[in-house]
Amino acid sequence: MLSFLMSFFPFVLFLSKSFPLPPWRELLSRLLPFLEKCKPIGARKIGALPPPPSMIPRNKCSGQRAENVEEPMETSLLDLPELALECVLEKLPPVGLSAMAAVCSSLRERCRSDHFWENHMREKWGSVIGPAETGEWKRHLASLTDSPGGGFGCEHWIGLLSCIWPISWLTSRIGNGNKLKNSLPADSVMAWYQSLQGGQFWFPAQHGHVGFMLSCYDAQVRYDCRTDTFLARYPPHGRRTVVTEEGVEWKRLRAPPAGTSAHELHISDCLSKLRPGDHIEIQWRKNKEFPYGWWYGVIGHSESCDGNEHFCHCHLSNSIVLEFNQYTPGSKWRQASIDRKNHREEGNETDGFYGGIRKLESKDEISEWRELWPTDALE
């Protein structure tokens, strides 16, 4: 620093001959901030030396001493008690929690905790994610591990995080050789959430249709964060190849509730308990080559019953009447009947085949079907 001032002083004298310089007091006041920055880092942390006594202002009342006023200390988020910090992190949305994980290593470990992300999984994906999807995710992870160069590469993470941060920022960070430090464990709930959010993971779901008898069929779907909808992919069957559909809304999707494959007959364990007015779903397929879908209907009264609940004995009959009231009276799809005691797959190649039945116990499931109810009766 001394050598710098010695080399700087002749330059000041040269300028003094050509330009009028300001008073020395003013010149020093301009140089002091610069000199302050040139101090060693340790000196800046400790603070400047105390000023000489002559420069300390005296109190107007000489008999009183000036009280020492302590400067307030800066408080960090990590200074909060553990319970308070956890409450703060629980209130953050997924985007905020992901951003907070990039602040420091301590927050990174906290913000990646499965405890926080399980809540977000239930809140956003609970209606379309079930046990079958959990198993599909585990198989997906196993395939990534077994594949050459398994794991999540840079391109994968760019796709996942593009809905949170701009792609240009991500590519600049990764393209400059700055790897994502302490990469996210692939089996964490946060990684699963981001794979769903980024549309990198196809998972099984049931897609509800309005146009054909309030039915729903198995499909593979993935999320599009830009439109907040899904892309559905239906498996091939019969002569039909793979069919895809874009713009599928949330209300038309659900997790497969029965845990039965679309090519298996569902075991009906509710037949003895069914009564008129009960809401049900029944498997149906066009022919033996097609997979099962699920149709919504209600249990009706037999022809010999007048519908009076005080004299109704339909629940004792061996025949169960199925009503699909979304169809007009007289339609061949309006009503069907099955055997209560010996029900198996019933039907023919003309009217299709009826499979297993499940009773709807939840009001939420019934209301979901009601939301898809057609405005006009179907033929």
N, C-alpha and C positions, 0 to 999 in steps of 0.2 A: 504493500500500500504506500510506503514511504517513497519507493522508487517511482511509483506512478505520479505522486504529487510533485516530485522533483522534475520529472519530465513535463508535467503539465504547467509548471510555473513560468518557464520561458515563453510558452504559448500565450499566457495571460499578458505578459509584458508586451509582446508583439501586438496583441489586439489593443492594448491601452494606447499605443501610439496612433492607431488608425481610427478607433471608435471610442467614444466616451463610455467609460464603465460606470455602472451604478455604484452607489456607496457600498463600502465594504460590509456594512451590517446586512444590507439587502443581498449582497453576493453570497455571504455565509448562510443566510436563510435559505437560499436556493440550493446550496451545495450540501446542506445537512441531510436532507432526505436521501440524496444519492449516497452519501457516506454511510447512512444508516443501513442501506441495502448491502453495502460492501462488507459489513461486519460479519465475522464468523457466525455460523448457524447457532452454535452453542451460546454465543453472547446474546443473540437475539432472543433465545428462549429464556435466558436468565434475566435479561433486561439491562438497560443502560446503567452506568454508574450513577450513584446519587449525585445530584447537583451540589455545588459548593454552598455553604451556609448563607453566603451573601445573596444568592439567587432564590432562596426559599422565602416566599411571601410571609410576612408576619401578620398575625391576627391583630385586628384593630384594638381588641382588648388585650393588652400585654400580659395581664394576670391569668389569662386562660390559655390552655394548651389546645392546639388543633388536634381533633380526634382523627385517628387513623381509620380510613374508610377502605374496607377490603373490596376488591373488584369481584363481581360474581363469576363463579367458575362455570365453564361450558358443560352442559349435560348431554351425554350421548344416549341413544336409544338403548344401548346395551347396559346402561346404568340402572335401567328400570328393574324392579323385582321380577323374578322369573314368571310369576303368575300374571303380572301386569303386561309383560312383554308377550306372553302367550295370547292374552286377550286381544292385544293389538293385532297380532298376526292372524288371528282367527277372523277378524273383520275384513281383512284384505281380500279383494277378488283375485281370481287366478292370475290375471295379468300383473297386478300389484305384487303378489307373492313371488312370481317369477322374477320381477325386477328387483325385489328386495333380496333375493338369493344371490344377486350379482354384486352386492355392496361389499361384503367381506366374508371371510371364511367362516366366522362364527354364525352370521346370519344365514349363510348358505346351508349349513348343516340343519339349522332350525327350520328354514323355509322349505326344505326338501322332505321334511318329515311326512310319513304316510298319514299321520294323525290329521294334519291339515287338509291333505289332498283327498282323503277318503270322504270328507264332508263335501268337497266340491264335486267329486264323482257322483255321490248320491243326488246332489241338488240338480246337476245338469244332465247326467246320463242315466240316472236311476230308472227312468221309464222305458229305456231301450236296451239296458244292459242287465243280463241275468247270469245264472250259473253257466249256461252254455257259452256265453261270450267270454266269461272268465277263463274257461278251458281253452277256447280258441286263442286267446291272448297268450296263454302259456305255450301252446304249440307254435305260435308265431315267434315267440322268443327263442324256442328251441331251434327253429329253422334258421334264425339269424346266427345263433351260436355255431351251428353245424356248417353254415355256408362259408366259402373261402373269404377271409377277411371279415369274419362275422363281427357283429356289433353294429353300433350306430356311427356311420361316417358323417363327414361334414355336410354332404348334400342332403342326407336324411335330416340333420338338425336344422338346416336352412329351411327345409319344407315345414318342419314342425313349428318353428318360431316365426315364420313369415306372417302369421296372424297377430303376432305380438309386437314385433319390431320390423321396420322396413327392410326389404331384401337387400337394398343397396348398402345399408349399414352392416348387415350381417356378412355379406360377401366381402366387404372391405376389411372387416375385422379378421375373417378367416383367410381371405386371399393374401393378406400381408404376412402370413406365417404365424399369426397369433392363434394358436389352437385353443379350443375351449378347455380351459383348465378344469381339473377335477370333474370330468364329464359325468353326467347324470347316470346312476345305475339303471340298467335296462329293466330290471324287475321291480322298480319302484312304482308306486301309484302315480307319482308326478309324471313319470315317463309314459305310463299308460294314458293318462289324461291328455298329455300333449300329442300323443300319437292319434288319439281320437279327434282332438281339436284340429290338428293339421291335416286330417284326411289321409293319413298314411296307413290306416288299419281298416281292412274290410272285416265286418263282423256280421253274424247271422241275426236276423230280425224278422218279424212278421209284418207285412205291408198290407194295410187295409184298403179294400176297394169299395167304391160306392155303386158302380154301375152293374155289378153282378151279385145280387143277393146279399149285400152286406157281408162280404167274405174277406178273408185275409189269407195270404200265402207266404211261404218262406222265401226269403231273398237274402242276398249278401248286400250290405249297404256300407257306405262311407260318407263322412260328413264334409260339407263344403262351408267353411267358415265365412266366405265372402257373401254367400246368399242365405246363410242360416237354414239350409235345406240339405237333403241327402240325395245321393245317387244310388239307385237300386239296381241290382243285377240279378235276374232270375235264371235259375239253372235250366239247362236244356231238358226237354222231355218229349217223348213222341217224335214227331217230325219237326218240332220247333227248336230252333237254335237259341243261344243265349240272347236274352232281351234285356236292354237297359232302359231305365227311366230317370230323367233328371227332375229336379225341383220337388222332390217328395217332402211334404211338410211333416213336422214333428207329430202332429195329432194323428197321422196315418201310420205311425210306426209303434211297435211295442216289442218287448222281449218275449220270446216264445214261452208261454206260461206252463205248458204241459210237460215239457222235457221229452217229448216224443218226436222222433224223426218224421219228416214228411212222407216217408215211404213205409212207415210202420202203423199198425192199427193201435189206436189208443185204448188202453184197458179202462172200460167204463165201470167205475166203482160206486156210482151214484144212482143207478137205475131204480133200486128198491125205494129210494127216498123221494123220487120225483113226483111232484103234484102239479095240477093245473095252475098256471101263473108263474111257475119257476122260469128263470132265464137260463138258457143253455147255449153251448156251442157244440156243433157236431161236425165231424170230419166228412168231407165230400170230395169225390174226384170223378172226372168224366169217364175214364176207363181205367183198366188195370195198369196201363203204361204211365199214367199221370201220377204226380205226387198228390197227397192230400192237402186240401185247404180247410179252413174253418169257417162255418156259416153260423150266423147269429139267428136265434129263434126263441120261442117260448113254448111251454107245455100247454096244450089245449085240452078241451073236454071231448069225450067221445060223442058219437052221434046220438046215443041213447040218453045222454045227460043233458038236462036243461040249463046247466050252468049255475044252479042254486048251490051255494057253498054249504048250506045246511043239510042238503040231501045228496051231495056229490060223493060218489064212490069210485071215481076214476083212478084214484091212487091204489085201488085194490085190483084193478083190471090188469090182465096180462099184456095188454096192448097199450103202448104210449103214443099219444097223438102229438106230432110236432107241427107247429104253426110258424109260418114265415110271413108275418103280416105286412111286410114291405111290398108284397105282391098283391095284385088286384084279386078280388074274389073270383073264383072260377079258373084261375091260372093253375097249370099243372104243378107249378112250384110252390103253390100256396100252402099245401099240407102234405104230410107224409106220416107213416106210422111204423113203429118198430116193436119187436118182441121184448118185453121187460125181462124175462128170465133167461132167454137163450139168444140174446142179441149178438150177432157177429156182423160182418160186412154184408149189407143187403142192397140190392138194386139190380140194374141191368145196363146194357150198353146204350140204351136210348135215354133213360132218365138219370143215369149216373149211379154211383155207389155211395151209400151212407155208411160211415165208419163209427168210431167211438164218440162218446158224449162226455162232456164235462159240465157240471153245474156251476153257474156264476154266483159266487157267494159275496163278492165285493161290489159295493155300489159304484166304485170308481170304474170297474170294468164295464158295468152296464151303461154308465154315462158315456164312456168312450164310444161304445157302439151307437148310442143315441145321437152323438154328435155327427156320425156319418149317415144318419137316416136321410134317405132321398126326399127331395121336396115333392116329387110326384111318385105315385105308386108305380111299381115296375110291372111289366106285362109277363 
